[in-house]
Amino acid sequence: MTGASNLTGERITLFDRALVPASNNIKEGYVVVHASATDNQVVDVPSAAAALLGGRAFAGISATQGTINILQDNRVTVAKGGIAKAALKAATACVAGAVAGYNPADGGPVQPVTPANAAVLVPIGRFTQSKASSGAEQFVGLELYAHSADGAERLLSAATASSTAISNTATETAFSVSIPIPANRLQASGAVLKIRAKARVTVGNANDTLQLKCRLDSAAGVVLGQTPAVDVTNAGGDLAVLDLAATLRTTGASGTLVCDGFGGISPGQAVATGGNVQTTGTAGTVAIDTTVAHTLVITATWSAASANNSVVLEDLLATLLG
């Protein structure tokens, strides 16, 4: 592959297929995706304008040497299973056994899937080799998933650090930590999106109350679920927990989600320092355009502005089944 700094990388042929390249941009080891709604033989790099589902319709890894020239090459050999030789993204390291995926915007190289990038990357397998970071792309062994049988619950994203504090305001405010949902990430009716958020009250004032909400896109977006407004302990230490499940009923520009809360504590129950406040209300059915990107945000609303009212979002996790 042009510019590759390392030509090692396992490839054991189990499932290869000759497909039709739609452009000259397909390099050896690059991810290819379906690029025609009427011909499943046509493939291109994930960032191509014609790539289906925003580049998420994975077809395999290019096993054709060099770079495709469609004036000369009317076929591209694509590895669809077993161990393929993939192009590792430049300036990226990987460890054997770690989950591998690709960012559709990158155009074809792979990289490790982490909690921070899981919402954006498409997971396609596991690395069979460890590689140190290099300034150029390099080949690496990658054991591909059997996607036809892959229906496991997957991490969408998880917070890797606590948010900044929301304090001294009575205006509903979004925490600085959020979870992206890329365009076309919600693809199948019946898919279940699970969201869990935990916030810690560091200090509370007098009889002021705190309420958390989960919204789409912003502090003014559609509400998916909320806690009650609870009079928190003045000394701090209380926890607020949102535990939500949202089932995708329909997809597309007029898609719908049906939201529900689940968990152990009775609705409306508030307990002392260190306790939990569980979900008491959800929005039921909400509209969502699954063809565009969204963001899951958690908001906090204090009943009064005070420097002695402060809350931090410590955990935010979203998973997707289906």
C-alpha positions in Angstrom: 0.0 0.0 0.0 1.3 3.4 -0.9 3.0 5.1 2.1 2.8 2.1 4.4 5.7 2.1 6.9 5.4 -1.6 7.8 4.4 -4.4 5.4 3.7 -7.1 7.9 0.2 -8.2 8.7 -1.4 -11.6 8.7 -3.9 -12.7 6.1 -5.5 -16.1 6.1 -8.0 -16.5 3.3 -11.3 -17.9 4.4 -13.9 -15.7 2.8 -12.9 -13.6 -0.2 -15.2 -12.0 -2.7 -14.6 -10.1 -5.9 -16.7 -6.9 -5.9 -17.0 -3.9 -8.2 -15.0 -0.8 -7.2 -16.7 2.6 -7.6 -13.6 4.8 -7.4 -9.8 4.9 -7.6 -9.5 5.5 -3.8 -9.5 2.0 -2.6 -6.1 1.0 -1.2 -5.0 -2.4 0.0 -6.1 -3.0 3.6 -8.7 -0.3 3.5 -12.3 -0.9 4.6 -14.8 -1.0 1.8 -18.6 -0.4 2.2 -21.6 -0.9 0.0 -22.1 2.1 -2.3 -25.3 1.3 -4.3 -28.9 0.8 -3.2 -29.6 -1.3 -6.2 -26.4 -3.3 -6.7 -24.8 -5.0 -3.7 -21.7 -5.8 -5.8 -20.6 -2.1 -5.8 -18.3 -0.9 -3.1 -16.2 2.1 -2.2 -14.4 3.7 0.8 -16.6 4.7 3.7 -16.2 8.4 3.1 -17.5 8.2 -0.5 -20.5 10.3 -1.2 -22.5 7.3 -2.4 -21.6 5.1 0.6 -24.8 3.7 2.2 -25.8 4.5 5.8 -23.2 7.2 6.0 -20.4 4.7 5.4 -21.6 2.2 8.0 -22.7 -0.5 5.6 -19.5 -2.6 6.0 -18.6 -4.9 3.1 -15.1 -6.1 4.0 -11.4 -5.3 3.7 -9.7 -4.7 0.4 -7.2 -7.5 -0.3 -6.1 -6.2 -3.8 -2.5 -5.1 -3.8 -1.8 -1.4 -4.3 -4.5 1.1 -5.1 -7.4 0.3 -7.4 -7.4 2.0 -10.8 -10.9 1.5 -12.2 -9.7 2.1 -15.8 -7.6 -1.1 -15.4 -9.3 -3.0 -12.5 -13.0 -3.9 -12.8 -12.9 -6.0 -9.6 -11.5 -5.6 -6.1 -10.9 -8.6 -3.9 -12.5 -8.1 -0.6 -11.8 -10.2 2.6 -15.2 -10.7 4.4 -14.1 -13.1 7.1 -11.2 -14.9 8.8 -8.0 -12.9 9.4 -7.5 -10.0 7.0 -4.6 -7.6 6.4 -5.9 -4.2 7.4 -4.4 -0.7 7.2 -3.9 0.8 10.7 -4.5 4.5 10.9 -1.4 6.6 11.1 -0.3 7.8 14.5 -2.3 5.0 16.1 -1.2 2.0 18.2 -3.1 -1.2 18.8 -2.9 -4.3 21.0 -3.7 -7.8 20.0 -7.1 -8.9 21.2 -8.5 -5.3 21.3 -11.7 -4.4 19.3 -11.0 -2.8 16.0 -13.3 -0.5 14.0 -13.3 2.3 11.5 -14.5 5.9 11.4 -16.5 6.4 8.2 -15.1 9.9 7.9 -11.5 8.5 7.7 -11.9 6.9 4.4 -10.7 3.3 5.1 -8.1 2.7 7.8 -8.9 1.0 11.1 -8.2 1.9 14.7 -8.9 0.6 18.2 -12.5 1.1 19.5 -12.4 2.9 22.9 -15.2 4.2 25.2 -14.5 7.7 23.9 -14.9 6.9 20.2 -17.3 3.9 20.3 -20.3 6.0 19.1 -18.5 7.0 16.0 -16.6 3.9 15.0 -18.1 0.8 13.3 -16.7 -2.3 15.1 -15.6 -5.0 12.6 -13.3 -7.4 14.5 -10.3 -7.8 16.8 -6.6 -7.1 16.2 -4.5 -10.2 16.0 -1.2 -8.2 16.3 0.1 -5.4 18.5 1.6 -2.4 16.7 3.4 0.7 18.0 2.2 4.0 16.7 3.8 5.1 13.4 3.7 8.4 11.5 2.4 6.4 8.5 -0.3 3.8 8.0 0.9 0.2 8.5 -0.6 -3.2 8.0 -1.9 -5.2 10.9 -3.7 -8.5 11.3 -7.5 -8.3 11.9 -9.9 -11.1 12.7 -13.2 -10.0 11.2 -16.5 -10.6 12.9 -19.2 -12.7 11.3 -21.5 -9.8 11.0 -24.5 -11.9 9.9 -24.6 -13.4 13.4 -23.5 -10.3 15.3 -26.4 -9.0 17.4 -24.6 -8.4 20.7 -25.2 -5.3 22.8 -22.5 -2.8 22.1 -21.1 0.1 23.9 -22.2 3.3 22.2 -20.1 5.6 24.4 -19.0 6.1 27.9 -17.7 9.1 29.8 -14.0 8.9 30.5 -13.9 11.8 33.0 -16.3 13.7 35.2 -18.0 16.8 34.0 -17.5 20.3 35.2 -19.8 21.3 38.1 -23.2 23.0 37.5 -23.5 25.6 40.2 -25.0 28.9 41.1 -27.8 28.9 38.5 -31.5 28.1 38.4 -31.5 27.7 34.7 -31.6 24.1 33.3 -28.1 23.5 32.1 -26.5 20.7 30.2 -23.4 18.9 31.7 -20.2 19.3 29.8 -20.1 15.5 29.2 -22.4 14.1 26.5 -22.7 11.1 24.1 -22.9 11.5 20.3 -25.2 9.4 18.1 -23.9 9.5 14.5 -26.2 9.8 11.6 -27.7 6.4 10.6 -26.3 4.8 13.8 -29.8 3.8 14.8 -30.6 1.5 11.9 -33.2 -1.2 12.9 -36.7 -1.1 14.3 -36.6 -2.9 17.7 -33.1 -1.7 18.6 -32.8 -0.8 22.3 -30.8 2.2 23.4 -29.9 2.1 27.1 -28.7 5.2 29.0 -27.4 5.4 32.5 -26.2 8.6 34.2 -25.0 9.3 37.7 -24.5 12.7 39.2 -23.0 13.5 42.6 -24.2 16.5 44.7 -21.0 18.1 46.2 -23.0 20.7 48.3 -26.6 21.8 48.6 -28.2 24.9 50.0 -31.1 25.1 52.5 -34.2 23.4 51.0 -33.2 23.8 47.3 -34.1 21.0 45.0 -32.3 19.3 42.1 -33.7 17.6 39.0 -31.9 15.7 36.3 -33.2 15.2 32.7 -32.0 13.3 29.7 -32.6 15.2 26.5 -31.8 15.0 22.8 -29.2 17.5 21.4 -29.4 20.3 24.0 -30.9 21.6 27.2 -33.9 22.7 25.1 -34.2 19.3 23.3 -36.8 16.5 23.6 -36.9 15.0 27.0 -36.3 11.2 27.2 -36.6 10.8 31.0 -36.1 12.7 34.3 -35.7 12.3 38.0 -38.0 14.0 40.5 -37.0 17.4 41.9 -35.4 16.4 45.3 -34.4 18.4 48.3 -30.8 17.3 48.5 -28.7 17.0 51.7 -27.0 20.3 52.5 -23.7 18.6 53.3 -23.5 17.0 49.9 -23.0 13.3 49.0 -26.4 12.5 47.5 -26.5 10.7 44.2 -29.0 11.2 41.4 -29.4 8.3 38.9 -31.1 8.2 35.5 -31.6 4.7 34.2 -33.4 4.7 30.8 -34.3 2.4 28.0 -35.5 3.6 24.6 -36.8 1.3 21.9 -36.6 2.3 18.3 -40.0 1.8 16.7 -39.4 3.4 13.3 -36.4 4.7 11.5 -35.8 7.5 8.9 -36.6 11.2 9.0 -39.9 10.4 10.8 -38.4 7.9 13.2 -39.8 7.2 16.7 -38.4 6.1 20.1 -40.5 4.7 23.0 -38.8 5.6 26.3 -39.1 3.9 29.6 -37.3 3.9 33.0 -36.2 0.9 34.9 -34.5 0.1 38.2 -35.1 -0.8 41.7 -36.2 2.2 43.8 -39.9 3.2 43.9 -40.9 6.3 41.9 -40.4 9.6 43.8 -38.3 8.1 46.6 -35.5 10.2 48.0 -33.0 9.0 50.6 -30.3 10.4 52.7 -26.6 11.1 51.9 -25.1 8.6 49.5 -28.5 7.3 48.3 -30.1 7.2 44.9 -33.0 9.0 43.2 -34.3 6.7 40.5 -36.2 7.6 37.3 -39.8 8.7 37.9 -40.9 9.9 34.5 -40.2 9.3 30.8 -41.5 10.9 27.7 -43.2 7.9 26.2 -43.0 8.2 22.4 -40.7 10.8 21.0 -39.8 11.7 17.4 -36.2 11.3 16.2 -34.7 11.7 12.7 -32.3 8.7 12.5 -30.7 10.0 9.3 -29.0 12.9 11.1 -26.6 13.1 14.0 -27.8 13.6 17.6 -26.4 14.0 21.0 -27.5 12.6 24.3 -27.2 15.2 27.0 -27.9 15.2 30.7 -29.1 18.4 32.3 -29.4 19.7 35.9 -31.9 22.2 37.2 -31.5 23.7 40.7 -34.6 25.4 42.2 -32.5 28.4 43.2 -29.2 30.0 42.2 -26.6 29.6 44.9 -22.9 29.1 45.1 -23.7 26.4 47.7 -25.6 24.4 45.1 -23.2 22.2 43.0 -23.5 18.9 41.1 -21.1 17.0 38.9 -21.9 14.3 36.4 -19.6 11.4 37.3 -20.8 8.6 35.0 -22.6 8.6 31.6 -22.9 5.3 29.6 -25.0 4.4 26.6 -25.3 0.9 24.9 -27.1 -0.2 21.9 -28.7 -3.6 21.3 -29.6 -4.2 17.7 
